[in-house]
């Protein structure tokens, strides 16, 4: 079947084209008026970007934590279903998508009058976006603002009419699929079975409604994998039964790796993990990684509560655990080693596998006090002269029996005035060919001759670094100046198909305050402690939407008239699903959903010129060039 390659090019700067340097191309902020309370940035409670992904068409997708109070995205209002309750503002989640120039394609708020939680999302290669979410339902508590969770336009949990009678409305763990073209919900899978009161504790509201979810991943066969923690009862399509001692009083969960296909069907049987602990997604942070070629899962991160595997406790702090992906048998473990009396001397924030091999990359921070040493696995960090937190990145080789640190990199300079706030925020990883991208925040540091120095009382600003995968040498260092007294940070990073770096994070004041940043200054939108923001660090003067598609003739599609004055007619032998119209420079000007085999698109509002209409049917994707009179 004949294919063609479609490329839209946006030329936005002659200087950028000639230099080929990384430069900031655009930045946008969003969020609600309300938010979390208290000093200091926290991953669990603040508005921030949780995850970023890019599809084959160079569209970018974001998952953010969103609070109430007339929230907005790039100055435009967005929906929020939570309210201000006794415990502060209610947190929703929001998915949204931009094209390569930062234009908002669609947005979708998920939530209700409670705290919605999800670690990340994944994309398949056929227009699907998958999100594992834990939520709650406060609609039975009387207040009119306590609305039940909403997952889609027509998918809302029932209102709870009796808090003493457990029902489907009280379930909390779900796997969701959305269309990448328009953000509409495709299906929802409920992970819990019957939610009940535990009869072994008469008169005590011990229940199994609570759940906890880890990170989600997708393999080469488009099978979605994730970890779910469940309490007493029978769950996961009646395939597992959790004993009664796993309940709200003990705080314990049974953990399972669960797999689903893109149609929402469970694949195989859930894999029971011999892991015991309170949680994996709140105060603790546990990453979930899959080495498909070697059939290994990895659990890596840090924890502050009790956590064990195979009845062997994991030391509090940074750890990495390799397990057989079929049997859940432990293959090996690596933990931090330190001589400090305080726990969690090391925090591992992100663990990712090299996409072209089996090596792992870890980023985090560790504490050094009174000349004490800190290390991980077979590696000990070099001495440093000043106490405080220090960020690091390291590369590990792996086998079924062991791992070894190939290189580790940390800052060689620290802030002598504020070492305690040095490098404390989230750290994220992405890959770009032979480079690894390390996004974080900082106030003072030196990395291979690249220096970041902020004035006294300035606090942290976002920083992104490019490093060589093979050596760890820093190839580029890019910081964003923010307002004094604010903790601003990058919290998520991805790389698009052109090598551009897509970033998101948390903003507490202003960012991009220097004229040579090349983009307008952005500010937090509300009166709360902080909001979220997104930005693009561009490598070239091109912004390409690259897709391999069928021709209209091959897909049995007709477009007419061409040239068009008002209405463009589309006819197809297969069901039409959606359309997008791009200008000659690649900017999205129209989009919408379709549902029949014929449709008309109103072009009357467009100015005269050349446009491209991209149509998705149930069997093909076609882009056609036309002239608007």
C-alpha positions as MATLAB code, in Angstrom:
seq = 'XXXXXXXXXXXXXXXXXXXXXXXXXXXXXXXXXXXXXXXXXXXXXXXXXXXXXXXXXXXXXXXXXXXXXXXXXXXXXXXXXXXXXXXXXXXXXXXXXXXXXXXXXXXXXXXXXXXXXXXXXXXXXXXXXXXXXXXXXXXXXXXXXXXXXXXXXXXXXXXXXXXXXXXXXXXXXXXXXXXXXXXXXXXXXXXXXXXXXXXXXXXXXXXXXXXXXXXXXXXXXXXXXXXXXXXXXXXXXXXXXXXXXXXXXXXXXXXXXXXXXXXXXXXXXXXXXXXXXXXXXXXXXXXXXXXXXXXXXXXXXXXXXXXXXXXXXXXXXXXXXXXXXXXXXXXXXXXXXXXXXXXXXXXXXXXXXXXXXXXXXXXXXXXXXXXXXXXXXXXXXXXXXXXXXXXXXXXXXXXXXXXXXXXXXXXXXXXXXXXXXXXXXXXXXXXXXXXXXXXXXXXXXXXXXXXXXXXXXXXXXXXXXXXXXXXXXXXXXXXXXXXXXXXXXXXXXXXXXXXXXXXXXXXXXXXXXXXXXXXXXXXXXXXXXXXXXXXXXXXXXXXXXXXXXXXXXXXXXXXXXXXXXXXXXXXXXXXXXXXXXXXXXXXXXXXXXXXXXXXXXXXXXXXXXXXXXXXXXXXXXXXXXXXXX';
ca = [
       0.000    0.000    0.000;
       1.408    3.380   -1.008;
       2.225    5.799    1.780;
       3.377    9.408    1.875;
       5.191   11.589    4.410;
       3.597   14.908    5.339;
       5.706   17.715    6.836;
       4.577   21.171    7.960;
       7.396   23.596    8.713;
       7.118   26.695   10.843;
       9.914   29.224   10.438;
       9.848   31.406   13.514;
      13.390   32.757   13.787;
      16.165   33.197   11.217;
      18.718   33.445   14.015;
      17.507   30.190   15.569;
      17.663   28.508   12.173;
      21.270   29.561   11.639;
      22.557   28.760   15.116;
      20.734   25.451   15.719;
      21.070   26.137   19.455;
      18.492   25.178   22.019;
      16.317   28.181   22.797;
      13.053   28.649   24.646;
      10.253   28.742   22.085;
       7.134   29.222   24.252;
       5.819   28.856   27.801;
       2.310   28.848   29.306;
       0.869   28.645   32.816;
      -2.387   27.426   34.292;
      -4.130   26.473   37.503;
      -6.746   27.475   40.035;
      -7.006   30.311   42.521;
      -6.868   27.861   45.413;
      -4.360   25.138   46.105;
      -2.348   23.469   48.835;
      -1.346   25.168   52.045;
       1.899   25.460   53.958;
       5.435   26.412   53.026;
       7.587   24.527   50.554;
       6.842   22.592   47.407;
       5.349   19.087   47.751;
       4.740   16.591   44.960;
       1.633   15.209   46.639;
      -0.239   18.454   47.282;
       0.783   21.205   44.861;
      -0.407   22.039   41.378;
       2.169   20.733   38.912;
       2.649   18.772   35.703;
       2.696   15.073   36.596;
       3.582   13.596   33.207;
       4.242   14.457   29.537;
       4.176   12.325   26.366;
       4.494   13.041   22.631;
       2.760   11.122   19.823;
       3.963   10.347   16.302;
       2.302   13.529   14.998;
       4.327   15.737   17.377;
       1.288   16.475   19.517;
       2.139   16.706   23.209;
      -0.043   15.451   26.076;
       0.062   16.590   29.700;
      -1.335   15.313   32.995;
      -1.617   17.998   35.687;
      -2.890   18.374   39.233;
      -5.609   21.037   39.206;
      -7.245   22.887   42.082;
     -10.451   24.901   42.336;
     -11.230   28.610   42.066;
     -11.882   29.529   38.400;
      -8.954   27.496   37.030;
      -7.519   28.326   33.633;
      -5.066   27.081   31.026;
      -3.172   29.678   28.990;
      -5.751   32.274   29.998;
      -8.768   30.184   28.995;
     -11.196   28.759   31.591;
     -11.188   25.036   32.312;
     -13.643   22.850   34.188;
     -13.145   21.912   37.828;
     -15.511   19.637   39.754;
     -14.054   19.872   43.225;
     -14.807   22.558   45.792;
     -13.276   24.150   48.857;
     -13.930   21.790   51.735;
     -12.964   21.498   55.368;
      -9.532   20.185   54.389;
      -8.815   22.866   51.825;
      -9.332   22.904   48.081;
     -10.210   19.699   46.245;
      -7.724   18.382   43.708;
      -8.829   17.233   40.271;
      -6.676   15.920   37.456;
      -6.601   17.441   33.987;
      -5.432   15.983   30.694;
      -4.771   18.312   27.798;
      -2.941   18.292   24.487;
      -1.039   20.881   22.453;
       0.335   20.892   18.941;
       4.036   21.519   18.408;
       3.568   25.290   18.650;
       1.794   25.099   21.995;
      -1.743   25.632   20.687;
      -4.267   23.862   22.929;
      -5.927   21.007   21.001;
      -8.290   19.837   23.775;
      -8.577   19.614   27.560;
     -10.318   17.148   29.872;
     -10.855   17.533   33.638;
     -11.261   14.345   35.685;
     -12.529   14.437   39.247;
     -15.096   15.457   41.809;
     -15.259   16.685   45.375;
     -12.307   14.661   46.605;
      -8.615   14.032   45.912;
      -7.876   12.401   42.537;
      -4.512   10.701   42.177;
      -2.557    9.297   39.253;
       1.157    8.947   38.646;
       1.318    9.046   34.858;
      -0.316    8.001   31.586;
       0.749    6.114   28.452;
      -0.034    6.366   24.725;
      -0.497    3.508   22.279;
       0.325    3.814   18.570;
      -3.310    4.001   17.492;
      -4.811    7.075   19.142;
      -5.335    5.775   22.687;
      -4.324    7.365   25.998;
      -4.475    5.249   29.191;
      -4.670    6.486   32.769;
      -4.887    4.521   36.040;
      -6.575    6.634   38.698;
      -7.620    6.379   42.340;
     -10.401    8.634   43.545;
     -13.203    8.881   46.074;
     -16.830    9.932   46.300;
     -18.007   12.472   48.881;
     -21.439   12.996   47.358;
     -23.150   11.310   50.306;
     -21.840   13.835   52.825;
     -24.660   16.318   52.316;
     -23.013   19.400   50.819;
     -24.311   20.342   47.380;
     -20.762   20.982   46.204;
     -19.708   17.406   47.028;
     -20.256   16.145   43.495;
     -19.317   12.566   42.500;
     -16.258   11.925   40.311;
     -16.590   12.595   36.575;
     -14.461   10.713   34.040;
     -16.111   11.802   30.777;
     -18.936   13.961   29.491;
     -21.444   11.181   30.135;
     -19.559    9.065   32.660;
     -20.181   10.178   36.247;
     -20.302    7.966   39.346;
     -23.720    7.792   41.054;
     -24.536   10.009   44.003;
     -24.223    8.147   47.309;
     -27.604    8.103   48.996;
     -26.695    6.175   52.155;
     -23.182    6.239   53.635;
     -23.942    3.103   55.656;
     -24.703    1.026   52.554;
     -21.691    0.275   50.412;
     -22.245    0.495   46.645;
     -20.486    0.804   43.296;
     -20.434    4.551   43.851;
     -17.821    4.007   46.613;
     -15.264    2.225   44.421;
     -12.024    4.104   43.969;
      -9.692    2.354   41.461;
     -10.118    2.658   37.680;
      -8.303    2.275   34.372;
      -9.425    4.834   31.770;
      -8.927    5.132   28.018;
      -9.257    8.426   26.144;
      -8.988    9.365   22.460;
      -5.856   11.364   21.681;
      -7.706   13.203   18.901;
     -10.299   14.915   21.106;
      -9.841   13.781   24.734;
     -13.149   11.903   24.835;
     -13.486    8.886   27.138;
     -13.497    5.555   25.267;
     -13.993    3.162   28.196;
     -13.631    2.815   31.957;
     -12.624   -0.393   33.731;
     -13.408   -0.740   37.437;
     -10.682   -2.644   39.269;
     -12.486   -3.428   42.524;
     -15.205   -5.950   43.189;
     -17.932   -5.551   45.791;
     -17.172   -2.846   48.352;
     -18.346   -3.959   51.781;
     -18.129   -3.406   55.512;
     -15.940   -5.995   57.195;
     -18.301   -8.159   59.346;
     -15.426   -9.362   61.521;
     -15.301   -5.909   63.155;
     -18.918   -5.201   64.267;
     -19.766   -1.521   64.479;
     -16.384   -0.366   63.159;
     -16.335    1.109   59.629;
     -13.549   -1.080   58.321;
     -13.938   -1.203   54.568;
     -12.201   -2.038   51.339;
     -13.000    1.100   49.361;
      -9.482    2.559   49.511;
      -6.949    1.606   46.862;
      -3.520    2.719   45.709;
      -2.082    2.741   42.194;
       1.478    2.824   40.937;
       2.897    3.980   37.628;
       1.490    2.693   34.322;
       3.511    1.406   31.367;
       2.806   -0.003   27.895;
       4.792   -2.652   26.004;
       5.542   -3.179   22.311;
       2.318   -5.178   21.861;
       0.225   -2.321   23.273;
      -0.469   -4.194   26.521;
      -0.917   -1.844   29.484;
       0.790   -2.860   32.758;
       0.295   -1.228   36.155;
       0.382   -1.993   39.879;
      -2.727   -1.764   42.023;
      -2.976   -2.110   45.798;
      -6.314   -3.539   47.030;
      -7.965   -4.292   50.355;
     -10.199   -7.070   51.659;
     -12.642   -8.630   49.218;
     -12.742  -10.174   45.750;
     -11.509   -7.926   42.941;
     -10.156   -7.707   39.381;
     -13.033   -9.515   37.681;
     -13.227  -12.047   40.552;
      -9.674  -13.254   39.920;
      -8.151  -12.313   43.310;
      -9.335  -12.419   46.920;
      -7.661  -10.202   49.513;
      -7.786  -11.359   53.192;
      -9.641   -9.301   55.802;
      -6.495   -8.129   57.612;
      -5.812   -5.822   54.646;
      -8.109   -3.002   55.694;
      -8.265    0.629   56.717;
      -7.167   -0.114   60.300;
      -3.948   -1.900   59.346;
      -3.368    0.464   56.419;
      -2.119   -2.465   54.319;
      -2.742   -3.410   50.687;
      -2.193   -6.515   48.596;
      -0.264   -5.524   45.478;
      -0.822   -6.948   42.001;
       0.606   -6.298   38.554;
      -2.394   -6.147   36.206;
      -2.403   -6.127   32.394;
      -5.082   -4.906   29.973;
      -5.310   -4.702   26.202;
      -6.393   -1.574   24.351;
     -10.019   -2.775   24.235;
     -10.241   -2.904   28.032;
      -9.896   -6.681   28.430;
      -7.739   -8.102   31.203;
      -4.767  -10.032   29.826;
      -3.797  -13.164   31.762;
      -4.050  -13.390   35.534;
      -2.965  -10.669   37.962;
       0.571  -11.181   39.264;
       0.694  -11.097   43.073;
       3.714   -9.199   44.363;
       5.035  -10.415   47.745;
       5.323   -6.783   48.814;
       4.030   -5.490   52.127;
       3.631   -1.826   53.035;
       1.227    1.036   53.512;
       1.281    2.774   50.149;
       3.199    3.285   46.918;
       1.955    6.616   45.638;
       1.589    9.293   48.321;
       4.480   10.165   50.645;
       6.515    7.343   49.134;
       7.479    7.281   45.462;
       7.866    3.938   43.685;
       8.617    3.800   39.967;
       7.523    0.805   37.855;
       9.700   -0.170   34.863;
       9.551   -3.059   32.388;
      12.489   -4.600   30.521;
      10.460   -6.468   27.926;
      13.395   -8.172   26.213;
      14.673   -9.686   29.466;
      11.245  -10.195   31.099;
      12.136   -8.097   34.138;
      10.117   -5.597   36.142;
      11.825   -2.999   38.301;
      10.486   -1.232   41.364;
      12.632    1.739   42.268;
      12.359    4.956   44.236;
      12.228    5.756   47.926;
       9.947    5.146   50.881;
       9.586    6.531   54.373;
       7.189    3.924   55.746;
       7.693    0.202   56.254;
       8.085   -1.694   52.983;
       9.292   -5.237   52.400;
       9.588   -7.746   49.566;
       9.598  -11.508   50.204;
       9.420  -10.667   53.920;
      12.790   -8.926   53.702;
      12.534   -5.237   54.694;
      13.690   -2.602   52.251;
      15.819   -0.005   53.975;
      14.077    3.324   54.326;
      15.252    5.602   51.567;
      16.433    4.905   48.016;
      16.111    1.409   46.569;
      15.909   -0.546   43.313;
      14.357   -4.016   43.105;
      14.551   -6.346   40.062;
      11.896   -9.064   39.787;
      10.921  -11.753   37.302;
       7.973  -10.419   35.282;
       6.316  -13.865   35.142;
       6.784  -15.203   38.673;
       7.444  -12.007   40.710;
      10.541  -13.719   42.155;
      13.158  -11.277   43.378;
      16.267  -11.256   41.170;
      18.315   -8.687   43.074;
      18.018   -5.488   45.062;
      20.143   -2.381   45.478;
      19.766    0.083   48.334;
      21.371    3.251   49.532;
      24.133    2.895   52.078;
      24.982    5.663   54.491;
      26.286    6.247   57.993;
      23.606    8.734   58.977;
      21.206    7.953   61.787;
      18.319    9.718   59.981;
      16.287    7.651   57.484;
      15.711    8.551   53.830;
      19.159   10.013   53.348;
      18.578    9.309   49.640;
      15.488    9.968   47.537;
      15.316    8.398   44.068;
      12.685   10.322   42.125;
      12.823    8.783   38.663;
      14.009    5.479   37.187;
      13.913    4.860   33.427;
      15.248    2.182   31.104;
      17.402    3.075   28.123;
      15.066    2.635   25.114;
      17.853    0.968   23.107;
      19.244   -1.319   25.804;
      18.790   -2.731   29.295;
      20.695   -0.110   31.267;
      18.808    1.923   33.847;
      19.106    5.631   34.627;
      18.284    6.975   38.100;
      17.980   10.535   39.368;
      17.447   11.818   42.879;
      19.114   13.582   45.761;
      20.963   12.603   48.920;
      21.844   14.257   52.219;
      25.380   14.781   53.437;
      25.924   15.752   57.103;
      29.194   16.052   59.054;
      31.390   14.340   56.472;
      29.173   11.261   56.409;
      29.325    9.212   53.209;
      26.389    8.158   51.056;
      26.215    5.641   48.239;
      23.995    3.355   46.241;
      24.639   -0.280   45.399;
      28.333   -0.687   44.624;
      28.928    3.060   44.375;
      29.887    5.700   46.971;
      29.604    9.376   46.149;
      32.804   11.428   46.389;
      33.253   13.644   49.458;
      31.777   17.132   49.376;
      32.848   20.082   51.483;
      29.437   21.502   52.412;
      26.551   19.779   54.174;
      23.152   19.688   52.483;
      21.131   18.102   49.703;
      22.859   17.213   46.469;
      21.189   16.046   43.277;
      22.578   13.181   41.214;
      22.081   11.107   38.090;
      23.573    7.653   37.505;
      23.611    4.869   34.919;
      23.453    1.168   35.846;
      24.119   -1.914   33.749;
      21.766   -4.806   34.562;
      21.495   -8.584   34.243;
      19.195  -11.190   35.790;
      21.577  -11.537   38.726;
      23.191   -8.164   39.323;
      23.679   -4.501   38.453;
      26.658   -2.180   38.424;
      26.995    1.599   38.392;
      28.628    2.601   35.097;
      28.834    6.287   35.984;
      27.345    8.770   38.417;
      27.242   12.529   38.209;
      26.514   15.114   40.873;
      27.158   18.810   41.266;
      30.728   19.705   42.192;
      29.737   23.009   43.773;
      27.132   23.731   46.438;
      25.440   26.784   47.877;
      27.411   27.904   50.957;
      24.538   30.128   52.125;
      21.486   27.870   51.663;
      22.712   24.284   51.329;
      19.526   22.942   52.915;
      17.416   24.124   49.959;
      19.925   22.986   47.373;
      18.431   20.739   44.741;
      15.398   19.466   46.651;
      12.642   19.351   44.053;
      11.403   16.752   41.620;
      13.738   15.344   39.026;
      12.673   13.865   35.696;
      14.329   11.917   32.886;
      13.914   11.587   29.125;
      16.061   10.291   26.273;
      17.087   11.958   23.024;
      19.217    9.636   20.902;
      22.630    9.419   22.575;
      21.647   11.965   25.214;
      19.776   11.781   28.483;
      17.745   14.817   29.553;
      17.741   15.659   33.275;
      15.110   18.214   34.418;
      14.945   19.521   37.991;
      15.364   22.706   40.044;
      18.310   24.337   41.732;
      19.567   27.494   43.430;
      23.331   27.065   43.192;
      25.419   24.344   41.533;
      28.308   23.595   39.204;
      28.025   20.742   36.695;
      31.090   20.159   34.463;
      31.821   23.851   34.306;
      28.185   24.951   33.882;
      27.311   27.178   36.833;
      23.948   28.216   38.252;
      24.045   30.930   40.892;
      21.072   32.787   42.326;
      21.038   35.729   44.763;
      20.513   35.295   48.490;
      16.868   34.543   49.367;
      16.104   33.642   45.769;
      15.225   29.934   46.315;
      15.003   27.357   43.507;
      14.492   27.857   39.763;
      13.878   25.260   37.013;
      16.907   23.737   35.286;
      17.288   21.220   32.452;
      20.527   19.517   31.437;
      21.628   17.447   28.443;
      24.140   14.719   29.282;
      25.963   12.088   27.266;
      24.420    8.675   27.878;
      27.785    6.954   27.522;
      29.888    9.174   29.810;
      27.527   11.336   31.848;
      29.336   14.481   30.689;
      27.090   17.560   30.663;
      26.524   18.804   27.097;
      24.141   21.668   27.803;
      22.701   23.539   30.776;
      19.523   25.667   30.518;
      17.955   27.478   33.449;
      14.891   29.695   33.814;
      15.051   32.794   35.981;
      12.131   33.164   38.354;
      11.031   35.642   40.976;
      12.824   35.804   44.324;
      11.477   33.840   47.264;
       9.651   31.235   45.130;
      10.331   27.522   44.762;
       9.864   26.827   41.045;
      10.722   23.473   39.514;
      10.490   21.227   36.499;
       8.551   18.076   37.348;
       8.123   16.316   33.963;
      10.005   16.131   30.666;
       9.667   14.491   27.241;
      11.385   14.819   23.855;
       9.433   15.266   20.628;
      10.166   13.809   17.185;
      12.380   16.774   16.235;
      14.562   16.569   19.348;
      12.814   19.460   21.100;
      12.481   19.243   24.882;
       8.925   19.499   26.250;
       8.782   20.457   29.926;
       6.313   21.049   32.719;
       6.467   21.929   36.366;
       5.369   24.084   39.286;
       5.442   27.914   39.379;
       5.052   30.026   42.524;
       5.655   33.523   41.152;
       7.027   34.525   37.762;
       9.217   32.645   35.299;
      11.144   33.657   32.164;
      11.825   37.065   33.665;
      14.989   37.725   31.608;
      14.614   39.424   28.183;
      17.083   37.026   26.550;
      14.820   34.066   27.392;
      13.015   34.917   24.163;
       9.512   34.232   25.500;
       7.119   36.452   27.481;
       7.207   36.236   31.256;
       4.598   33.854   32.675;
       2.955   34.216   36.081;
       0.972   31.992   38.382;
      -2.725   32.440   37.758;
      -4.208   32.314   41.247;
      -3.633   33.530   44.764;
      -2.576   30.100   45.993;
       0.989   29.061   46.701;
       1.588   28.018   43.089;
       0.288   26.752   39.749;
       1.546   24.542   36.928;
       3.355   25.594   33.766;
       4.564   24.088   30.464;
       7.412   25.150   28.175;
       9.271   24.112   25.037;
      13.053   24.228   24.613;
      13.535   24.083   20.839;
      16.548   22.742   18.971;
      15.827   24.184   15.512;
      13.618   26.503   13.517;
      11.263   23.718   12.489;
       8.055   22.516   14.044;
       6.979   19.420   12.178;
       3.807   17.388   12.202;
       5.064   14.191   10.667;
       2.650   11.377    9.864;
       2.694    8.391    7.579;
      -0.757    8.103    6.060;
      -2.865    6.674    3.272;
      -3.960    8.705    0.290;
      -7.624    9.631   -0.100;
      -7.908    7.202   -3.005;
      -6.477    4.316   -0.980;
      -8.824    5.044    1.929;
     -11.912    5.483   -0.321;
     -12.345    9.095    0.799;
     -13.677   12.028   -1.223;
     -13.096   15.729   -0.479;
     -14.971   18.449   -2.427;
     -15.223   21.170   -3.581;
     -11.588   22.230   -3.912;
     -11.210   25.246   -3.891;
     -13.824   25.651   -1.161;
     -15.757   28.762   -0.174;
     -17.983   27.715    2.749;
     -18.474   23.970    3.313;
     -16.004   21.179    2.610;
     -17.788   17.865    2.058;
     -16.177   14.570    3.057;
     -17.523   11.187    2.019;
     -16.154    7.815    3.066;
     -16.983    4.131    2.744;
     -15.914    3.741    6.375;
     -17.142    5.571    9.464;
     -15.553    8.997    9.970;
     -14.219    9.623   13.483;
     -12.556   13.051   13.670;
     -10.967   15.867   11.687;
      -8.355   18.590   12.146;
      -7.668   21.539    9.830;
      -4.157   23.041    9.729;
      -2.976   26.292    8.228;
      -0.096   26.327    5.738;
       2.312   26.869    8.659;
       1.012   23.926   10.673;
      -1.238   25.686   13.191;
      -4.492   23.930   14.096;
      -7.437   26.167   13.127;
     -10.380   23.749   13.303;
     -11.049   20.340   14.817;
     -14.003   18.188   15.744;
     -15.574   14.753   16.066;
     -17.429   12.953   13.286;
     -19.763    9.982   13.442;
     -21.128    9.082   10.016;
     -19.785    8.192    6.585;
     -20.313   11.734    5.302;
     -19.803   15.169    6.829;
     -19.519   18.853    6.053;
     -16.915   21.134    7.655;
     -17.737   24.843    7.796;
     -14.738   26.760    6.403;
     -16.448   30.135    6.056;
     -14.613   31.732    8.997;
     -11.159   30.931    7.593;
      -9.161   33.492    5.653;
      -8.224   32.741    2.043;
      -5.190   30.513    1.592;
      -3.836   26.974    1.586;
      -4.982   24.538    4.307;
      -4.671   20.855    5.139;
      -7.532   18.749    6.496;
      -6.599   15.603    8.411;
      -9.405   13.048    8.687;
      -9.399    9.886   10.779;
     -11.754    7.046    9.844;
     -12.192    3.758   11.675;
      -9.582    2.243    9.344;
      -7.281    5.019    8.100;
      -5.802    8.499    8.535;
      -5.789   10.815    5.498;
      -4.552   14.372    5.045;
      -5.693   16.395    2.019;
      -4.517   19.800    0.794;
      -7.161   22.317   -0.298;
      -7.515   25.980   -1.199;
      -9.860   28.292    0.717;
     -11.294   31.129   -1.417;
];
